[in-house]
Amino acid sequence: MPTSSSPISIGFPRMHKEPGERRDFLPPLIGMLAGLGAEVYVESGIGSAMGYSDMDYMLGPNVHATDEETTYRQEVVVVLRAPEGRYELMHPGAVLVSMLHFPTRPARVRMLHGLGLEAISLDTIENDDGKRLVENLRSVAWNGVASAFAALERQWPAMAIPGRPPVRVTIMGAGQIGKHAVEFATKYGDDARNEAFIRSGLPGVEVVTTGRNLTRDEDYLRARLTVTDILVDATQRHDPSVPLIRNAWLALMPTHGVVCDLVVDPYLLDAQPQVVRGVEGIPQGSLDQWEFAPADPAWEDVPSEIPHEHRRTVVSCYSWPGVRPEPCMHVYGSQLAPLLGELVRVGGMDGLAESDTFHGRALWRASLRSWLAHGADTLAADEPPDAAEPPEPAASEDGGARGGAAGTTAAVR
């Protein structure tokens, strides 16, 4: 690690994920780190999907545009989503800062340890009271609920008729994402639509939020579905092997009804216990496609063992914040600035071990060193290989449920 005469070097590679993934860290974060004396290497083309050029990032003589491999050769590498297939590009002792999900990725933990890498998992950086410091839960709710109202408006002409009843929204889950979902649902998903509907004299939105006592009450849920225009899943289930809404119950919703999936659990039928979706039978979306009409071919990708005969329009994305990439990265950049600033100040992981600052403690608790010190059984040889592990949790990037003991997540990344 660098000494006071040797500034720390930080690499910012691009993610090279699906075409719809347009996010990269923005120039203000790069400029801040360069201003602290770090040598910053950004992959050429960074930010281009959001309209930025390499020159926008050249905010000092110690910022360099380079190739992907060079960014991974630095002492610290910062990339939002876990860089599968590229860990070997880093040198032993380097620090990877990413959404790494130590609790649910034992094979990844073993692999990082085996490569001799240091790591800090963004999804487990918390303050002294256990509150996440890097999250975008508000965007999960905002983008998901806005997408649900956009779909409802397109397929329900009566929504534009002043004499109609209020739009009825049922939100399952009263955690942080559920609370944000209430906020946006009362405003038709976004301020512009809300203001336009107010000017047109249209009725407002009725929002009903159900906690665990009601989400497990079958008679109540079935009755509520008959009057639900938008059903929002923002739950964190104790038992992910059992759906909250059976597929047959979707037939109770109005034909114009929309299911808004903010949790985006996968189907893991070979796991013990297995994991199924909270709303049985619905497809899982991505940044390439997050809306699915009842006739969409994606319904046929649902495992054949899962009932999916009954359908309503679904909006689902395992990374809801990425739907609006630039606002999302402004949030992450502002949250990461003091944390990465502390990492630069102390000169890397060894300095963190001795740090007693607020941000130093938060980084240390989220480090691979700390994780292994408190859960060394993660390295047990009988753990399943990477191929057997579930896909990245959507929400753990920012989910409503963040990954818990039950294994459920929320689409926050």
C-alpha positions in Angstrom: 0.0 0.0 0.0 1.1 3.5 -0.7 3.1 5.7 1.8 2.7 9.4 2.3 5.1 9.9 -0.6 3.3 7.5 -2.9 -0.4 8.5 -3.5 -2.9 5.7 -3.7 -4.1 4.7 -7.2 -7.8 4.0 -7.9 -9.3 2.3 -10.9 -12.8 2.9 -12.2 -13.7 0.3 -14.9 -16.9 0.2 -16.7 -19.4 -2.6 -15.9 -19.8 -4.2 -19.3 -23.1 -5.7 -18.3 -26.4 -6.0 -20.3 -27.1 -3.2 -22.9 -29.6 -1.5 -20.6 -27.0 -1.0 -17.9 -25.9 2.5 -18.6 -24.5 3.5 -15.2 -20.9 4.6 -14.5 -19.5 6.7 -11.7 -19.7 10.4 -12.5 -17.1 13.2 -12.9 -17.7 14.9 -9.5 -16.6 11.7 -7.6 -13.5 11.3 -9.8 -12.6 15.0 -9.3 -13.0 14.8 -5.6 -10.6 11.8 -5.3 -8.1 13.5 -7.6 -8.3 16.6 -5.5 -7.3 14.5 -2.5 -4.1 13.4 -4.3 -5.1 10.0 -5.6 -4.0 8.8 -9.0 -7.3 8.0 -10.7 -7.5 5.7 -13.8 -10.9 5.6 -15.6 -11.7 3.3 -18.4 -12.1 5.1 -21.7 -15.7 5.5 -22.5 -16.8 5.8 -18.9 -20.1 7.7 -18.7 -20.6 7.6 -22.5 -24.0 5.9 -22.1 -25.2 8.9 -20.1 -23.7 11.5 -22.5 -20.3 12.1 -20.9 -17.0 12.1 -22.8 -13.5 11.2 -21.5 -12.7 14.9 -21.3 -15.5 15.4 -18.8 -13.5 13.2 -16.4 -10.1 14.9 -16.9 -10.3 17.1 -13.8 -6.7 17.2 -13.0 -3.3 16.0 -14.1 -3.7 12.8 -11.9 -6.8 11.6 -13.8 -6.0 9.2 -16.7 -8.3 7.6 -19.3 -7.0 4.1 -20.1 -8.1 0.6 -21.0 -10.2 -1.8 -18.9 -7.3 -4.0 -17.8 -5.2 -1.0 -16.5 -8.1 0.1 -14.3 -8.2 -3.3 -12.7 -4.4 -3.1 -12.0 -4.7 -0.3 -9.5 -4.5 -0.5 -5.7 -8.2 0.2 -5.3 -10.8 -0.8 -7.9 -14.3 0.7 -7.6 -17.2 -0.8 -9.7 -20.9 -0.8 -8.7 -21.9 -4.3 -9.6 -19.7 -7.3 -8.9 -17.2 -7.7 -11.8 -17.7 -11.4 -12.6 -15.0 -12.8 -14.8 -12.5 -10.0 -14.1 -11.3 -10.6 -10.5 -8.1 -12.2 -11.8 -7.2 -8.9 -13.5 -6.5 -7.5 -10.0 -3.2 -8.0 -8.2 -3.0 -9.7 -4.8 -3.5 -7.1 -2.0 -5.6 -4.8 -4.1 -8.9 -3.6 -2.7 -12.1 -4.2 -4.6 -15.0 -1.9 -3.7 -18.3 -3.2 -5.1 -21.7 -4.8 -4.3 -20.3 -8.1 -3.3 -23.0 -9.6 -1.0 -20.8 -11.6 1.3 -23.7 -13.1 3.3 -25.3 -14.8 0.2 -22.1 -15.4 -1.9 -19.9 -17.8 0.0 -18.2 -19.0 -3.2 -17.3 -15.4 -4.1 -15.9 -14.9 -0.6 -13.7 -18.0 -1.0 -12.6 -16.9 -4.5 -11.6 -13.4 -3.3 -9.7 -14.8 -0.4 -8.0 -17.4 -2.6 -6.9 -14.6 -5.0 -5.4 -12.7 -2.1 -7.7 -9.7 -2.7 -8.9 -7.3 -0.2 -12.6 -6.2 -0.6 -15.2 -3.9 0.8 -18.8 -4.8 0.1 -20.9 -1.7 -0.6 -24.1 -3.4 0.4 -22.9 -4.0 4.0 -21.4 -0.6 4.7 -23.4 0.6 7.7 -23.2 3.3 10.3 -22.8 2.6 14.0 -26.5 1.9 14.3 -26.7 -0.6 11.5 -28.2 1.7 8.9 -26.8 1.3 5.3 -24.7 4.2 4.1 -24.7 3.2 0.4 -28.3 2.5 -0.8 -30.9 3.9 -3.2 -34.1 2.5 -1.8 -36.0 5.6 -2.8 -35.2 5.0 -6.5 -36.4 1.4 -6.2 -39.8 2.6 -5.3 -39.8 5.6 -7.5 -38.8 3.8 -10.7 -41.0 0.7 -10.0 -44.1 2.6 -9.1 -43.7 5.1 -11.9 -43.4 2.2 -14.4 -46.5 0.6 -13.0 -48.6 3.8 -13.4 -47.2 4.3 -16.9 -48.3 0.7 -17.8 -51.7 1.3 -16.2 -52.3 4.5 -18.1 -51.5 2.9 -21.4 -53.9 0.0 -21.0 -56.8 1.4 -19.0 -58.5 4.2 -21.0 -61.0 4.8 -18.1 -58.0 6.2 -16.1 -58.4 9.5 -18.1 -62.2 9.8 -17.3 -63.0 12.3 -14.5 -66.0 10.3 -13.2 -64.0 7.1 -12.5 -63.3 5.9 -8.9 -59.9 6.5 -7.4 -57.0 4.3 -8.6 -56.6 1.7 -6.0 -53.1 0.5 -5.0 -52.3 -2.3 -2.6 -48.7 -2.3 -1.3 -47.6 -5.4 0.5 -44.7 -4.6 2.9 -44.2 -1.6 5.2 -40.4 -1.4 5.3 -38.3 1.3 3.8 -39.2 0.5 0.2 -42.9 0.1 1.1 -42.9 3.5 2.7 -41.3 5.1 -0.4 -43.8 3.2 -2.6 -46.7 4.8 -0.6 -45.2 8.3 -1.3 -44.9 7.8 -5.0 -48.2 5.9 -5.4 -50.2 8.8 -3.9 -48.6 11.0 -6.7 -49.5 8.6 -9.6 -45.8 7.5 -9.8 -44.3 10.9 -10.5 -45.0 14.6 -10.1 -45.7 15.4 -13.8 -48.4 12.8 -14.1 -49.9 13.8 -10.8 -50.1 17.5 -11.7 -51.6 16.7 -15.1 -54.3 14.6 -13.6 -55.1 17.2 -11.0 -55.5 19.8 -13.8 -57.8 17.4 -15.6 -60.0 17.0 -12.5 -59.3 13.3 -12.1 -59.8 11.5 -8.8 -56.7 10.7 -6.8 -55.2 7.4 -5.6 -56.2 5.2 -2.7 -53.2 3.4 -1.2 -53.6 0.5 1.2 -50.5 -0.9 2.9 -50.5 -4.4 4.3 -48.0 -5.7 6.9 -47.3 -9.3 7.7 -50.6 -9.9 9.6 -52.6 -9.1 6.5 -50.2 -10.5 3.8 -50.7 -13.9 5.3 -54.5 -13.6 5.5 -55.7 -15.3 2.3 -59.3 -14.3 2.6 -58.3 -10.6 3.0 -55.9 -10.7 0.1 -58.3 -12.4 -2.3 -60.9 -9.8 -1.5 -58.5 -6.9 -1.8 -57.2 -8.1 -5.2 -60.7 -7.7 -6.7 -60.5 -4.0 -6.3 -56.7 -3.5 -6.8 -55.5 -1.7 -9.9 -51.8 -1.9 -9.0 -50.4 -4.6 -6.7 -47.0 -3.7 -5.3 -44.7 -6.4 -3.7 -42.3 -4.7 -1.3 -42.1 -7.5 1.2 -39.3 -9.3 3.0 -40.6 -12.8 3.5 -39.5 -15.0 6.4 -40.1 -18.1 4.2 -39.1 -17.5 0.6 -40.3 -21.0 -0.4 -44.0 -19.9 -0.2 -45.5 -17.2 -2.4 -47.7 -14.5 -0.9 -50.0 -14.3 -3.9 -50.9 -17.6 -5.7 -50.9 -17.4 -9.5 -54.6 -18.3 -9.6 -55.4 -15.2 -7.5 -54.2 -12.9 -10.3 -57.4 -13.7 -12.0 -59.2 -11.8 -9.3 -57.6 -8.5 -10.3 -59.2 -6.3 -12.9 -58.0 -7.2 -16.4 -56.2 -3.9 -16.6 -54.4 -4.5 -13.3 -50.7 -4.2 -13.0 -48.3 -6.1 -10.7 -45.3 -4.0 -9.5 -42.5 -6.2 -8.4 -40.0 -4.3 -6.2 -38.4 -7.3 -4.6 -37.4 -9.4 -7.7 -36.5 -12.7 -6.0 -35.3 -15.4 -8.4 -36.7 -18.8 -8.9 -34.3 -21.2 -7.1 -36.1 -24.5 -7.2 -33.0 -26.6 -6.5 -32.1 -24.7 -3.3 -32.9 -26.1 0.1 -35.2 -24.6 0.9 -36.3 -23.5 -2.5 -36.9 -19.8 -3.4 -39.9 -18.7 -5.3 -41.3 -15.3 -6.2 -43.6 -13.4 -3.8 -46.2 -13.2 -6.6 -46.3 -16.7 -8.0 -45.6 -17.2 -11.7 -44.5 -13.7 -12.8 -41.4 -13.2 -15.0 -38.3 -11.4 -13.7 -37.3 -8.2 -15.5 -33.9 -6.5 -16.2 -32.6 -3.2 -17.4 -33.2 -4.5 -20.9 -36.9 -5.1 -20.3 -38.9 -4.4 -17.2 -42.5 -4.4 -18.5 -44.3 -7.7 -19.5 -47.8 -7.8 -21.0 -49.8 -11.0 -20.4 -48.9 -12.3 -23.9 -45.2 -11.5 -23.6 -42.9 -14.5 -24.4 -41.1 -14.0 -21.2 -43.9 -15.7 -19.3 -42.8 -19.0 -21.0 -39.4 -18.6 -19.3 -41.0 -19.1 -15.9 -40.0 -22.6 -14.7 -42.6 -25.2 -15.8 -43.1 -26.4 -12.2 -44.4 -22.9 -11.3 -48.0 -22.1 -12.1 -48.1 -19.1 -14.5 -51.4 -19.6 -16.4 -53.1 -16.5 -14.9 -51.5 -13.3 -16.0 -51.6 -9.5 -15.6 -49.2 -6.9 -16.8 -46.0 -7.0 -14.7 -43.3 -4.4 -14.1 -40.2 -6.0 -12.7 -36.5 -5.1 -12.8 -33.6 -6.6 -10.7 -31.9 -3.2 -10.7 -34.6 -0.6 -10.5 -32.3 2.3 -9.7 -30.6 1.8 -13.1 -33.8 2.8 -14.9 -32.7 6.4 -14.3 -29.0 6.0 -14.5 -27.7 9.5 -13.9 -29.8 10.4 -10.8 -28.9 7.0 -9.5 -25.2 7.6 -9.8 -25.4 11.0 -8.3 -26.8 9.3 -5.2 -24.2 6.7 -5.1 -21.4 9.2 -5.8 -22.5 11.5 -2.9 -22.7 8.5 -0.5 -19.3 7.1 -1.6 -17.4 10.4 -1.6 -16.7 10.5 2.2 -16.0 6.8 2.3 -13.6 6.7 -0.5 -12.1 9.9 0.8 -11.3 8.1 4.1 -9.8 5.2 2.2 -7.5 7.6 0.4 -6.6 9.4 3.6 -5.5 6.3 5.5 -3.8 4.8 2.5 -5.7 1.6 2.1 -6.9 -1.4 4.2 -4.0 -1.4 6.6 -4.8 2.2 7.5 -8.5 1.3 8.0 -7.6 -1.4 10.5 -6.2 1.4 12.7 -8.9 4.1 11.9 -11.3 5.2 14.5 -13.3 7.6 12.4 -17.0 7.2 11.6 -16.3 6.3 8.0 -13.3 4.3 8.8 -15.3 2.1 11.1 -18.0 1.7 8.6 -15.6 0.6 5.9 -13.8 -1.8 8.2 -17.0 -3.5 9.2 -17.8 -4.0 5.5 -14.4 -5.4 4.6 -13.6 -9.0 3.7 -11.0 -9.1 6.5 -13.8 -8.3 9.0 -16.2 -10.7 7.4 -13.7 -13.6 7.6 -12.8 -12.7 11.1 -16.4 -13.1 12.2 -17.5 -15.9 9.8 -14.5 -18.0 8.8 -16.8 -21.0 8.1 -17.5 -19.2 4.9 -14.3 -20.8 3.6 -15.5 -24.3 4.3 -14.6 -26.6 1.4 -18.0 -28.2 1.1 -19.7 -25.0 0.1 -21.4 -25.2 -3.4 -19.5 -23.7 -6.4 -20.3 -20.4 -7.9 -22.5 -22.0 -10.5 -24.9 -23.2 -7.8 -25.3 -19.8 -6.3 -28.3 -17.6 -7.1 -28.2 -14.7 -9.5 -27.2 -11.3 -8.0 -30.0 -10.0 -5.8 -31.5 -7.1 -7.5 -32.3 -5.2 -4.6 -29.3 -5.7 -2.5 -27.9 -3.1 -4.6 -30.7 -1.2 -3.0 -33.5 -3.4 -2.2 -36.5 -3.1 0.0 -35.9 -5.7 1.7 -32.3 -6.2 1.7 -31.1 -9.8 1.7 -32.0 -11.2 5.0 -32.0 -14.6 6.7 -34.8 -15.7 4.5 -32.8 -14.9 1.4 -35.2 -12.4 -0.1 -33.9 -9.3 -1.7 -35.1 -6.1 -3.3 -34.1 -4.6 -6.6 -31.8 -2.0 -5.5 -28.7 -2.4 -7.4 
